[in-house]
């Protein structure tokens, strides 16, 4: 899996401070998509165990009230997302 970006202190995508993961890859090609570059499954950075561990560690910060998983399309990354959510 690849990801476009991680926002450690995101206040734009939830009514609280969250850590947000923007995954890469989407086959829907929705009309009006504002994130066309993230439709490619090859866009962005490589997701690794180290990146996943850093994401989890940061999301446990006392200032963070939750996580947001955005895309691309999160559910088209089912194996990786399932592993992340289990952890």
N, CA, C and O atoms as CSV, one atom per row, in Angstrom:
chain,resi,resn,atom,element,x,y,z
A,1,UNK,N,N,0.843,-1.172,0.000
A,1,UNK,CA,C,0.000,0.000,0.000
A,1,UNK,C,C,0.891,1.238,0.000
A,1,UNK,O,O,2.013,1.235,0.506
A,2,UNK,N,N,0.341,2.290,-0.587
A,2,UNK,CA,C,1.001,3.589,-0.564
A,2,UNK,C,C,0.036,4.592,0.051
A,2,UNK,O,O,-1.179,4.393,0.055
A,3,UNK,N,N,0.607,5.674,0.571
A,3,UNK,CA,C,-0.235,6.717,1.152
A,3,UNK,C,C,0.233,8.082,0.666
A,3,UNK,O,O,1.419,8.300,0.421
A,4,UNK,N,N,-0.717,8.988,0.534
A,4,UNK,CA,C,-0.411,10.326,0.040
A,4,UNK,C,C,0.207,11.183,1.133
A,4,UNK,O,O,1.204,11.867,0.901
A,5,UNK,N,N,-0.388,11.148,2.335
A,5,UNK,CA,C,0.159,11.940,3.432
A,5,UNK,C,C,-0.437,11.521,4.766
A,5,UNK,O,O,-1.446,10.819,4.832
A,6,UNK,N,N,0.215,11.972,5.813
A,6,UNK,CA,C,-0.275,11.816,7.182
A,6,UNK,C,C,-0.257,13.207,7.800
A,6,UNK,O,O,0.769,13.888,7.791
A,7,UNK,N,N,-1.385,13.615,8.329
A,7,UNK,CA,C,-1.497,14.885,9.048
A,7,UNK,C,C,-1.558,14.543,10.534
A,7,UNK,O,O,-2.553,13.990,11.003
A,8,UNK,N,N,-0.509,14.866,11.269
A,8,UNK,CA,C,-0.435,14.461,12.673
A,8,UNK,C,C,-1.418,15.208,13.563
A,8,UNK,O,O,-1.984,14.625,14.488
A,9,UNK,N,N,-1.626,16.490,13.292
A,9,UNK,CA,C,-2.571,17.298,14.071
A,9,UNK,C,C,-3.568,17.921,13.093
A,9,UNK,O,O,-3.400,19.067,12.677
A,10,UNK,N,N,-4.581,17.181,12.734
A,10,UNK,CA,C,-5.552,17.598,11.727
A,10,UNK,C,C,-6.792,18.169,12.416
A,10,UNK,O,O,-7.395,17.521,13.271
A,11,UNK,N,N,-7.160,19.393,12.030
A,11,UNK,CA,C,-8.382,19.989,12.562
A,11,UNK,C,C,-9.404,20.241,11.455
A,11,UNK,O,O,-10.460,20.821,11.709
A,12,UNK,N,N,-9.096,19.810,10.227
A,12,UNK,CA,C,-9.966,20.079,9.082
A,12,UNK,C,C,-10.942,18.945,8.783
A,12,UNK,O,O,-11.939,19.170,8.097
A,13,UNK,N,N,-10.686,17.742,9.274
A,13,UNK,CA,C,-11.476,16.590,8.852
A,13,UNK,C,C,-12.308,15.942,9.952
A,13,UNK,O,O,-12.874,14.868,9.747
A,14,UNK,N,N,-12.385,16.574,11.099
A,14,UNK,CA,C,-13.187,16.059,12.213
A,14,UNK,C,C,-13.496,17.231,13.137
A,14,UNK,O,O,-12.842,18.271,13.060
A,15,UNK,N,N,-14.483,17.072,14.007
A,15,UNK,CA,C,-14.802,18.157,14.944
A,15,UNK,C,C,-13.885,18.170,16.166
A,15,UNK,O,O,-14.226,18.747,17.199
A,16,UNK,N,N,-12.732,17.539,16.045
A,16,UNK,CA,C,-11.751,17.455,17.117
A,16,UNK,C,C,-10.378,17.323,16.481
A,16,UNK,O,O,-10.283,17.173,15.263
A,17,UNK,N,N,-9.331,17.373,17.256
A,17,UNK,CA,C,-7.979,17.176,16.727
A,17,UNK,C,C,-7.776,15.682,16.499
A,17,UNK,O,O,-7.953,14.872,17.409
A,18,UNK,N,N,-7.409,15.339,15.293
A,18,UNK,CA,C,-7.202,13.927,14.959
A,18,UNK,C,C,-5.890,13.770,14.196
A,18,UNK,O,O,-5.279,14.746,13.762
A,19,UNK,N,N,-5.485,12.531,14.048
A,19,UNK,CA,C,-4.386,12.188,13.156
A,19,UNK,C,C,-5.015,11.540,11.932
A,19,UNK,O,O,-5.796,10.596,12.052
A,20,UNK,N,N,-4.672,12.053,10.752
A,20,UNK,CA,C,-5.337,11.628,9.522
A,20,UNK,C,C,-4.357,10.953,8.577
A,20,UNK,O,O,-3.248,11.437,8.349
A,21,UNK,N,N,-4.789,9.836,8.039
A,21,UNK,CA,C,-4.048,9.101,7.016
A,21,UNK,C,C,-4.805,9.217,5.701
A,21,UNK,O,O,-5.978,8.850,5.625
A,22,UNK,N,N,-4.143,9.725,4.667
A,22,UNK,CA,C,-4.695,9.781,3.320
A,22,UNK,C,C,-4.056,8.666,2.506
A,22,UNK,O,O,-2.887,8.763,2.134
A,23,UNK,N,N,-4.808,7.612,2.227
A,23,UNK,CA,C,-4.268,6.498,1.456
A,23,UNK,C,C,-4.306,6.834,-0.029
A,23,UNK,O,O,-5.062,7.703,-0.463
A,24,UNK,N,N,-3.488,6.139,-0.795
A,24,UNK,CA,C,-3.485,6.275,-2.245
A,24,UNK,C,C,-4.227,5.092,-2.855
A,24,UNK,O,O,-4.214,3.982,-2.323
A,25,UNK,N,N,-4.866,5.357,-3.975
A,25,UNK,CA,C,-5.533,4.314,-4.722
A,25,UNK,C,C,-7.043,4.379,-4.641
A,25,UNK,O,O,-7.633,4.292,-3.564
A,26,UNK,N,N,-7.662,4.536,-5.815
A,26,UNK,CA,C,-9.116,4.541,-5.901
A,26,UNK,C,C,-9.507,4.271,-7.349
A,26,UNK,O,O,-8.953,4.874,-8.268
A,27,UNK,N,N,-10.451,3.377,-7.550
A,27,UNK,CA,C,-10.901,3.049,-8.907
A,27,UNK,C,C,-12.244,3.682,-9.252
A,27,UNK,O,O,-12.733,3.492,-10.366
A,28,UNK,N,N,-12.852,4.425,-8.338
A,28,UNK,CA,C,-14.199,4.959,-8.571
A,28,UNK,C,C,-14.231,6.103,-9.581
A,28,UNK,O,O,-15.201,6.233,-10.328
A,29,UNK,N,N,-13.188,6.937,-9.617
A,29,UNK,CA,C,-13.114,8.063,-10.548
A,29,UNK,C,C,-14.376,8.923,-10.494
A,29,UNK,O,O,-14.985,9.205,-11.526
A,30,UNK,N,N,-14.762,9.332,-9.302
A,30,UNK,CA,C,-15.988,10.111,-9.094
A,30,UNK,C,C,-15.920,11.448,-9.820
A,30,UNK,O,O,-14.865,12.080,-9.877
A,31,UNK,N,N,-17.053,11.875,-10.373
A,31,UNK,CA,C,-17.155,13.190,-10.983
A,31,UNK,C,C,-16.897,14.233,-9.896
A,31,UNK,O,O,-17.478,14.160,-8.813
A,32,UNK,N,N,-16.036,15.191,-10.180
A,32,UNK,CA,C,-15.737,16.253,-9.229
A,32,UNK,C,C,-14.706,15.882,-8.181
A,32,UNK,O,O,-14.495,16.643,-7.236
A,33,UNK,N,N,-14.055,14.728,-8.320
A,33,UNK,CA,C,-13.022,14.336,-7.356
A,33,UNK,C,C,-11.976,15.440,-7.250
A,33,UNK,O,O,-11.440,15.896,-8.259
A,34,UNK,N,N,-11.690,15.866,-6.019
A,34,UNK,CA,C,-10.716,16.933,-5.817
A,34,UNK,C,C,-9.340,16.373,-5.487
A,34,UNK,O,O,-8.418,17.133,-5.190
A,35,UNK,N,N,-9.190,15.060,-5.534
A,35,UNK,CA,C,-7.931,14.429,-5.139
A,35,UNK,C,C,-7.494,13.429,-6.214
A,35,UNK,O,O,-7.115,12.300,-5.904
A,36,UNK,N,N,-7.551,13.853,-7.479
A,36,UNK,CA,C,-7.275,12.963,-8.618
A,36,UNK,C,C,-5.910,12.277,-8.525
A,36,UNK,O,O,-5.781,11.103,-8.873
A,37,UNK,N,N,-4.887,13.009,-8.056
A,37,UNK,CA,C,-3.548,12.418,-8.007
A,37,UNK,C,C,-3.499,11.216,-7.069
A,37,UNK,O,O,-2.695,10.308,-7.275
A,38,UNK,N,N,-4.341,11.197,-6.049
A,38,UNK,CA,C,-4.348,10.085,-5.097
A,38,UNK,C,C,-5.120,8.878,-5.618
A,38,UNK,O,O,-5.189,7.859,-4.931
A,39,UNK,N,N,-5.705,8.966,-6.817
A,39,UNK,CA,C,-6.387,7.808,-7.398
A,39,UNK,C,C,-5.403,6.726,-7.813
A,39,UNK,O,O,-5.760,5.549,-7.856
A,40,UNK,N,N,-4.181,7.108,-8.116
A,40,UNK,CA,C,-3.172,6.139,-8.523
A,40,UNK,C,C,-2.705,5.328,-7.305
A,40,UNK,O,O,-2.392,5.889,-6.255
A,41,UNK,N,N,-2.666,4.019,-7.464
A,41,UNK,CA,C,-2.188,3.143,-6.396
A,41,UNK,C,C,-0.671,3.247,-6.219
A,41,UNK,O,O,-0.112,2.680,-5.280
A,42,UNK,N,N,-0.005,3.975,-7.128
A,42,UNK,CA,C,1.445,4.181,-7.044
A,42,UNK,C,C,1.814,5.563,-6.534
A,42,UNK,O,O,2.996,5.904,-6.491
A,43,UNK,N,N,0.835,6.363,-6.147
A,43,UNK,CA,C,1.078,7.736,-5.701
A,43,UNK,C,C,1.545,7.765,-4.255
A,43,UNK,O,O,1.025,7.029,-3.416
A,44,UNK,N,N,2.519,8.606,-3.962
A,44,UNK,CA,C,2.890,8.871,-2.575
A,44,UNK,C,C,3.980,7.984,-2.024
A,44,UNK,O,O,4.870,7.528,-2.742
A,45,UNK,N,N,3.884,7.750,-0.728
A,45,UNK,CA,C,4.911,7.052,0.048
A,45,UNK,C,C,4.527,5.598,0.304
A,45,UNK,O,O,3.347,5.247,0.312
A,46,UNK,N,N,5.525,4.774,0.510
A,46,UNK,CA,C,5.282,3.358,0.803
A,46,UNK,C,C,4.884,3.199,2.275
A,46,UNK,O,O,5.573,3.693,3.168
A,47,UNK,N,N,3.782,2.515,2.513
A,47,UNK,CA,C,3.323,2.182,3.866
A,47,UNK,C,C,4.178,1.025,4.360
A,47,UNK,O,O,4.385,0.048,3.640
A,48,UNK,N,N,4.670,1.133,5.580
A,48,UNK,CA,C,5.521,0.090,6.143
A,48,UNK,C,C,5.129,-0.137,7.594
A,48,UNK,O,O,4.340,0.623,8.155
A,49,UNK,N,N,5.677,-1.174,8.196
A,49,UNK,CA,C,5.422,-1.416,9.622
A,49,UNK,C,C,5.907,-0.242,10.466
A,49,UNK,O,O,5.270,0.117,11.456
A,50,UNK,N,N,7.026,0.353,10.079
A,50,UNK,CA,C,7.564,1.500,10.811
A,50,UNK,C,C,6.616,2.704,10.726
A,50,UNK,O,O,6.341,3.355,11.735
A,51,UNK,N,N,6.121,2.993,9.523
A,51,UNK,CA,C,5.182,4.108,9.351
A,51,UNK,C,C,3.900,3.823,10.137
A,51,UNK,O,O,3.365,4.711,10.801
A,52,UNK,N,N,3.417,2.598,10.060
A,52,UNK,CA,C,2.212,2.223,10.795
A,52,UNK,C,C,2.412,2.383,12.302
A,52,UNK,O,O,1.534,2.903,12.992
A,53,UNK,N,N,3.544,1.947,12.808
A,53,UNK,CA,C,3.831,2.082,14.244
A,53,UNK,C,C,3.915,3.543,14.657
A,53,UNK,O,O,3.408,3.916,15.715
A,54,UNK,N,N,4.552,4.381,13.832
A,54,UNK,CA,C,4.627,5.817,14.121
A,54,UNK,C,C,3.230,6.438,14.132
A,54,UNK,O,O,2.923,7.261,14.995
A,55,UNK,N,N,2.389,6.048,13.181
A,55,UNK,CA,C,1.014,6.555,13.108
A,55,UNK,C,C,0.250,6.193,14.380
A,55,UNK,O,O,-0.430,7.039,14.961
A,56,UNK,N,N,0.362,4.954,14.806
A,56,UNK,CA,C,-0.332,4.495,16.014
A,56,UNK,C,C,0.198,5.210,17.249
A,56,UNK,O,O,-0.582,5.673,18.081
A,57,UNK,N,N,1.513,5.303,17.373
A,57,UNK,CA,C,2.115,5.984,18.519
A,57,UNK,C,C,1.649,7.429,18.589
A,57,UNK,O,O,1.266,7.909,19.656
A,58,UNK,N,N,1.680,8.120,17.465
A,58,UNK,CA,C,1.266,9.517,17.470
A,58,UNK,C,C,-0.226,9.657,17.797
A,58,UNK,O,O,-0.616,10.592,18.497
A,59,UNK,N,N,-1.047,8.755,17.308
A,59,UNK,CA,C,-2.493,8.866,17.545
A,59,UNK,C,C,-2.853,8.656,19.016
A,59,UNK,O,O,-3.968,8.967,19.435
A,60,UNK,N,N,-1.918,8.131,19.792
A,60,UNK,CA,C,-2.142,7.945,21.233
A,60,UNK,C,C,-1.761,9.181,22.050
A,60,UNK,O,O,-1.924,9.190,23.270
A,61,UNK,N,N,-1.255,10.220,21.387
A,61,UNK,CA,C,-0.916,11.474,22.052
A,61,UNK,C,C,-2.157,12.017,22.758
A,61,UNK,O,O,-3.257,11.948,22.210
A,62,UNK,N,N,-1.994,12.551,23.958
A,62,UNK,CA,C,-3.138,13.015,24.752
A,62,UNK,C,C,-3.918,14.142,24.079
A,62,UNK,O,O,-5.076,14.372,24.427
A,63,UNK,N,N,-3.312,14.848,23.127
A,63,UNK,CA,C,-3.998,15.922,22.410
A,63,UNK,C,C,-4.837,15.423,21.237
A,63,UNK,O,O,-5.647,16.170,20.687
A,64,UNK,N,N,-4.648,14.178,20.858
A,64,UNK,CA,C,-5.360,13.583,19.734
A,64,UNK,C,C,-6.607,12.876,20.260
A,64,UNK,O,O,-6.535,12.073,21.190
A,65,UNK,N,N,-7.745,13.185,19.652
A,65,UNK,CA,C,-9.021,12.613,20.114
A,65,UNK,C,C,-9.539,11.506,19.200
A,65,UNK,O,O,-10.570,10.902,19.496
A,66,UNK,N,N,-8.846,11.228,18.093
A,66,UNK,CA,C,-9.271,10.167,17.186
A,66,UNK,C,C,-8.410,10.134,15.946
A,66,UNK,O,O,-7.459,10.904,15.810
A,67,UNK,N,N,-8.753,9.231,15.041
A,67,UNK,CA,C,-8.068,9.146,13.751
A,67,UNK,C,C,-9.091,9.287,12.632
A,67,UNK,O,O,-10.272,8.985,12.807
A,68,UNK,N,N,-8.621,9.748,11.490
A,68,UNK,CA,C,-9.424,9.800,10.271
A,68,UNK,C,C,-8.667,9.022,9.208
A,68,UNK,O,O,-7.459,9.195,9.043
A,69,UNK,N,N,-9.372,8.177,8.499
A,69,UNK,CA,C,-8.801,7.413,7.392
A,69,UNK,C,C,-9.495,7.879,6.122
A,69,UNK,O,O,-10.693,7.659,5.943
A,70,UNK,N,N,-8.735,8.526,5.240
A,70,UNK,CA,C,-9.296,9.125,4.035
A,70,UNK,C,C,-8.507,8.675,2.824
A,70,UNK,O,O,-7.512,7.964,2.964
A,71,UNK,N,N,-8.932,9.074,1.644
A,71,UNK,CA,C,-8.271,8.571,0.455
A,71,UNK,C,C,-8.104,9.595,-0.637
A,71,UNK,O,O,-8.256,10.811,-0.512
A,72,UNK,N,N,-7.777,8.952,-1.700
A,72,UNK,CA,C,-7.983,7.647,-2.276
A,72,UNK,C,C,-9.253,7.017,-1.717
A,72,UNK,O,O,-10.194,7.706,-1.323
A,73,UNK,N,N,-9.247,5.719,-1.696
A,73,UNK,CA,C,-10.380,4.973,-1.143
A,73,UNK,C,C,-9.867,3.971,-0.122
A,73,UNK,O,O,-9.206,2.994,-0.473
A,74,UNK,N,N,-10.176,4.220,1.136
A,74,UNK,CA,C,-9.685,3.417,2.258
A,74,UNK,C,C,-10.059,1.949,2.098
A,74,UNK,O,O,-9.237,1.072,2.363
A,75,UNK,N,N,-11.281,1.668,1.672
A,75,UNK,CA,C,-11.741,0.287,1.609
A,75,UNK,C,C,-11.156,-0.497,0.442
A,75,UNK,O,O,-11.371,-1.705,0.342
A,76,UNK,N,N,-10.423,0.170,-0.438
A,76,UNK,CA,C,-9.701,-0.545,-1.487
A,76,UNK,C,C,-8.288,-0.896,-1.018
A,76,UNK,O,O,-7.462,-1.355,-1.807
A,77,UNK,N,N,-8.024,-0.680,0.245
A,77,UNK,CA,C,-6.765,-1.051,0.899
A,77,UNK,C,C,-7.093,-1.987,2.054
A,77,UNK,O,O,-6.517,-1.855,3.134
A,78,UNK,N,N,-7.995,-2.918,1.850
A,78,UNK,CA,C,-8.616,-3.657,2.954
A,78,UNK,C,C,-7.623,-4.419,3.829
A,78,UNK,O,O,-7.760,-4.379,5.051
A,79,UNK,N,N,-6.650,-5.099,3.277
A,79,UNK,CA,C,-5.719,-5.869,4.101
A,79,UNK,C,C,-4.915,-4.958,5.043
A,79,UNK,O,O,-4.807,-5.228,6.239
A,80,UNK,N,N,-4.365,-3.894,4.494
A,80,UNK,CA,C,-3.560,-2.976,5.282
A,80,UNK,C,C,-4.407,-2.233,6.310
A,80,UNK,O,O,-3.975,-2.042,7.447
A,81,UNK,N,N,-5.600,-1.816,5.924
A,81,UNK,CA,C,-6.476,-1.104,6.851
A,81,UNK,C,C,-6.943,-2.023,7.981
A,81,UNK,O,O,-7.036,-1.597,9.133
A,82,UNK,N,N,-7.231,-3.259,7.656
A,82,UNK,CA,C,-7.634,-4.217,8.681
A,82,UNK,C,C,-6.504,-4.428,9.686
A,82,UNK,O,O,-6.739,-4.461,10.894
A,83,UNK,N,N,-5.280,-4.571,9.183
A,83,UNK,CA,C,-4.129,-4.717,10.085
A,83,UNK,C,C,-3.957,-3.496,10.969
A,83,UNK,O,O,-3.719,-3.629,12.169
A,84,UNK,N,N,-4.074,-2.302,10.389
A,84,UNK,CA,C,-3.937,-1.066,11.170
A,84,UNK,C,C,-5.008,-1.002,12.250
A,84,UNK,O,O,-4.697,-0.719,13.407
A,85,UNK,N,N,-6.237,-1.256,11.901
A,85,UNK,CA,C,-7.329,-1.149,12.862
A,85,UNK,C,C,-7.240,-2.219,13.954
A,85,UNK,O,O,-7.625,-1.966,15.095
A,86,UNK,N,N,-6.751,-3.379,13.626
A,86,UNK,CA,C,-6.558,-4.414,14.651
A,86,UNK,C,C,-5.502,-3.987,15.656
A,86,UNK,O,O,-5.630,-4.254,16.851
A,87,UNK,N,N,-4.449,-3.318,15.169
A,87,UNK,CA,C,-3.384,-2.869,16.067
A,87,UNK,C,C,-3.877,-1.754,16.954
A,87,UNK,O,O,-3.121,-1.243,17.781
